[in-house]
Amino acid sequence: MLLPEEVEARFRRIEDALAVTAELQRRAELRTQEDVQHLTAVQNAMARWMDRMAERQDEFEGKRNALIDIQMRGDQEMRAALAELSRTVDRFLKTRSNGGGN
């Protein structure tokens, strides 16, 4: 039993529309997969960058702490040298004022 030509034409248009829809959906799925892959790559790159930044921050902290230690030792050495200089000047002035002025 054949359908009237008008109905057959409608079915062909529906089939054509379904084929176009299926192709559009396939393309959208491919684009979505590509987008997901791209976002995954970006996320992985960001994770590697953050790991690298954390390593650099650790390096920076180590160098900063070393500089602080050096500065503190330098300050202690300077205080010790200044205290020794002060004692030397005091001894010199006491010696001079206690009859050492020839």
C-alpha positions as CSV (number, residue, x, y, z in Angstrom):
1,M,0.0,0.0,0.0
2,L,1.5,3.2,-1.1
3,L,1.0,6.5,0.6
4,P,-0.2,9.5,-1.3
5,E,2.7,11.5,-2.9
6,E,2.1,14.4,-0.6
7,V,2.5,12.2,2.5
8,E,5.6,10.6,0.9
9,A,7.1,14.1,0.4
10,R,6.4,15.0,4.0
11,F,8.1,11.9,5.2
12,R,11.2,12.6,3.0
13,R,11.3,16.2,4.4
14,I,11.1,14.7,7.9
15,E,13.8,12.2,7.1
16,D,16.0,15.0,5.6
17,A,15.4,17.1,8.7
18,L,16.3,14.2,10.9
19,A,19.5,13.6,8.9
20,V,20.4,17.2,9.2
21,T,19.7,17.2,12.9
22,A,21.7,14.1,13.4
23,E,24.7,15.7,11.6
24,L,24.4,18.9,13.6
25,Q,24.3,16.8,16.8
26,R,27.3,14.8,15.7
27,R,29.2,18.0,15.0
28,A,28.2,19.5,18.3
29,E,29.3,16.4,20.1
30,L,32.7,16.6,18.4
31,R,33.1,20.3,19.3
32,T,32.1,19.5,22.9
33,Q,34.7,16.7,23.0
34,E,37.3,19.1,21.6
35,D,36.3,21.8,24.1
36,V,36.6,19.3,27.0
37,Q,40.0,18.2,25.8
38,H,41.1,21.8,25.5
39,L,39.8,22.6,29.0
40,T,41.5,19.5,30.3
41,A,44.8,20.6,28.7
42,V,44.4,24.1,30.2
43,Q,43.6,22.7,33.6
44,N,46.7,20.4,33.4
45,A,48.9,23.3,32.3
46,M,47.6,25.4,35.2
47,A,48.2,22.6,37.7
48,R,51.8,22.3,36.4
49,W,52.2,26.1,36.6
50,M,50.9,26.2,40.2
51,D,53.3,23.3,41.1
52,R,56.2,25.3,39.6
53,M,55.1,28.5,41.4
54,A,55.0,26.5,44.7
55,E,58.5,25.2,44.0
56,R,59.7,28.8,43.3
57,Q,58.0,30.1,46.4
58,D,59.8,27.4,48.5
59,E,63.1,28.4,46.8
60,F,62.3,32.1,47.6
61,E,61.5,31.3,51.2
62,G,64.8,29.4,51.6
63,K,66.8,32.3,50.1
64,R,64.9,34.8,52.1
65,N,65.5,32.9,55.3
66,A,69.2,32.5,54.5
67,L,69.4,36.3,53.9
68,I,67.6,36.9,57.2
69,D,70.1,34.6,59.0
70,I,73.1,36.3,57.4
71,Q,71.7,39.7,58.4
72,M,71.0,38.6,62.0
73,R,74.6,37.2,62.2
74,G,75.9,40.4,60.7
75,D,74.0,42.4,63.3
76,Q,75.3,40.3,66.1
77,E,78.8,40.6,64.8
78,M,78.4,44.4,64.4
79,R,77.0,44.7,68.0
80,A,79.9,42.6,69.3
81,A,82.4,44.7,67.4
82,L,80.8,47.9,68.5
83,A,80.8,46.7,72.2
84,E,84.5,45.8,71.9
85,L,85.2,49.2,70.3
86,S,83.3,51.0,73.1
87,R,85.2,49.1,75.7
88,T,88.5,49.9,74.0
89,V,87.6,53.6,73.8
90,D,86.5,53.5,77.5
91,R,89.9,52.0,78.4
92,F,91.8,54.5,76.3
93,L,89.9,57.4,77.8
94,K,90.4,56.1,81.4
95,T,94.1,55.6,80.8
96,R,94.4,59.1,79.4
97,S,92.4,60.7,82.3
98,N,94.3,58.7,85.0
99,G,97.6,60.2,84.5
100,G,98.5,59.0,81.0
101,G,98.5,62.5,79.5
102,N,102.2,63.2,78.9
